[in-house]
Amino acid sequence: MNVMQQGIRASITQLIDLTCWNKWNYQGRRAILSARFYARGRKSSSSRWLRRQRDDPYVKKAMELGYRSRSAFKLLEMDKKFKIFKKGDIVIDIGASPGSWTQVALDKTGKRGLVMAVDIRGMKSVGEAMIFDHMDFGVPSTHTFIQNMLVNSKADVIMSDMSPNVAGSPKFDHQAIMTQALCALKFTFANLVYNGTFICKMFHGSDEGLFKDMLKQNYHRINEFKPAASRSESNEFYYICRHRKYYRKPSKEERENADLIWQYPI
Ligand SMILES: C[S@@+](CC[C@H](N)C(=O)[O-])C[C@H]1O[C@@H](n2cnc3c(N)ncnc32)[C@H](O)[C@@H]1O
């Protein structure tokens, strides 16, 4: 019995212990049946995941080239198409763990570049990149912290690959990523150079238009891009925004929309 099977068996036993005082009564039988069903579901979804990883050419390629995840190829594709990085750029990588985008950014910006990687989870060091892990980008204090680290400079590229723990409900996942995307957009207002690039991950959903309107208020050029390395069954795509608009007094509607940024539930 492997570790996963042991884990599943332990959770079944726990479930049975918790739910039935007499395993032969009606409730107990129901608990046993549902636990079996649950275990079967878990087993098949994890073996599906393993099979998918094994057969995925990007996973193999990432392992060969030493990237921490297959996501590296999404950014490489974006860079090839939109010419994002230059040597010496300052890059802020939001939602960076395990670090394959950080690896790509370090490589593209060279020795003179500076890459800052932020993630709510732990993250192992990547070359010369500055790692700020265990930091939630959804709270203003993280923004202030990163801004202070930039001293008086601004970033040339701000990229957010932040994504919530997908719950499997497209509506819920969309709302969750909207919150994250809005936080990343808000950060760009004060911290991105005018000719810089903002890359932002999004899931298709009902508020996509609202977010795009906000991008349009702030950038002249916005491209929506689904890299070939992004799984076809995934709802994700990326906005690549360039040429920030110069500051002008926002309209009442824009101010209200901007207020929405911190009103979104985290
Ligand atoms: C798809 S992964 C990023 C993969 C990464 N770009 C790479 O190439 O290795 C999404 C990341 O977003 C992070 N994340 C989610 N919510 C966050 C938050 N509020 N603040 C910072 N990071 C967050 C997750 O911890 C996760 O590591």
The ligand as a MOL file (V3000), in Angstrom:
LIG
                    3D

  0  0  0     0  0            999 V3000
M  V30 BEGIN CTAB
M  V30 COUNTS 27 29 0 0 0
M  V30 BEGIN ATOM
M  V30 1 C 0.0210 29.3880 -11.1510 0
M  V30 2 S 0.9720 29.6330 -9.7300 0 CHG=1
M  V30 3 C 2.2700 30.6200 -10.3500 0
M  V30 4 C 3.3000 29.8410 -11.1120 0
M  V30 5 C 4.5440 30.6720 -11.3880 0
M  V30 6 N 4.2690 31.7690 -12.2870 0
M  V30 7 C 5.6380 29.8430 -11.9740 0
M  V30 8 O 5.9510 30.0200 -13.1270 0
M  V30 9 O 6.2060 29.0120 -11.2770 0 CHG=-1
M  V30 10 C 0.0070 30.8260 -8.8600 0
M  V30 11 C 0.6580 31.3280 -7.5990 0
M  V30 12 O -0.1090 32.4240 -7.0970 0
M  V30 13 C 0.0950 32.4510 -5.7070 0
M  V30 14 N -0.8940 33.2980 -5.0360 0
M  V30 15 C -2.2220 33.0860 -4.9370 0
M  V30 16 N -2.7980 34.0630 -4.1970 0
M  V30 17 C -1.8020 34.9250 -3.8470 0
M  V30 18 C -1.7700 36.1300 -3.0810 0
M  V30 19 N -2.8720 36.6330 -2.5550 0
M  V30 20 N -0.5920 36.7580 -2.8980 0
M  V30 21 C 0.5470 36.2380 -3.4490 0
M  V30 22 N 0.5710 35.0980 -4.1770 0
M  V30 23 C -0.5820 34.4470 -4.3850 0
M  V30 24 C -0.0230 30.9840 -5.3130 0
M  V30 25 O 0.5790 30.7420 -4.0590 0
M  V30 26 C 0.7110 30.3070 -6.4740 0
M  V30 27 O 2.0310 30.0210 -6.1260 0
M  V30 END ATOM
M  V30 BEGIN BOND
M  V30 1 1 1 2
M  V30 2 1 2 3
M  V30 3 1 2 10
M  V30 4 1 3 4
M  V30 5 1 4 5
M  V30 6 1 5 6
M  V30 7 1 5 7
M  V30 8 2 7 8
M  V30 9 1 7 9
M  V30 10 1 10 11
M  V30 11 1 11 12
M  V30 12 1 11 26
M  V30 13 1 12 13
M  V30 14 1 13 14
M  V30 15 1 13 24
M  V30 16 1 14 15
M  V30 17 1 14 23
M  V30 18 2 15 16
M  V30 19 1 16 17
M  V30 20 1 17 18
M  V30 21 2 17 23
M  V30 22 1 18 19
M  V30 23 2 18 20
M  V30 24 1 20 21
M  V30 25 2 21 22
M  V30 26 1 22 23
M  V30 27 1 24 25
M  V30 28 1 24 26
M  V30 29 1 26 27
M  V30 END BOND
M  V30 END CTAB
M  END
